[in-house]
């Protein structure tokens, strides 16, 4: 089908992330259907013909090849699996998804740059529909503890909000980060918030993020 030179859209029906590297390189678009229900055909047809504007996001990470497995967004800094001379980035990262419009997500803005260990901070993120169609975007908030007594993931999802925006419309979404979002299990198996710097990141998926720094005082 690809050899015909015609546009090809591939609909995936599967129960787990498949190996679709070659398909992704050649297809004009991919629709991930997982295990569609009885109205799945209607939903796919409406998306293909543009009657609806899809806004789904991947709840898993798609690997480029088997050498990356297991692959997930919240890995430890040392868990860089992959073949030596190949791209170690995911084929599609956690939280990824396209629609028939485009969005611009700004850097997260903090209500205060410094908080106490038992405090909280408000995080504001601007999102704008820069395309020509109304659509949905899911603004995702991630946090990384830069220096901790126990090794922490490179990022962890700490909030998300779906917003529907008309063309040109801009909105600010708000999140709250508190001790539940910033705490770690220490070597004594105690849940504590350790002083130091935290990277606060926001974006439309786990790979394309803008960040700022939050400082927690002891």
Buried (B, 14 or more C-beta within 10 A) or exposed (E): EEEEEEEEEBBBEEEEBEEBEEBBEEBEEBBBBBEBEEEBEEBBEBBBEEEBBBBBBBEBBBBBBEEBEEBBBBBEEEEEEBEEEEEBEBBBBBBBBBBBBBBEBBBBBBEEEEBEBEBBBEBBBBBBBBBEBBBBBBBBBBBBBEEBBEEBBBBBBBBBBEBEBEBEEEBEBEBBBBBEBBBBEEEEEEEBBBEBEBBBBBBBBBBEBEBBEBEBEE
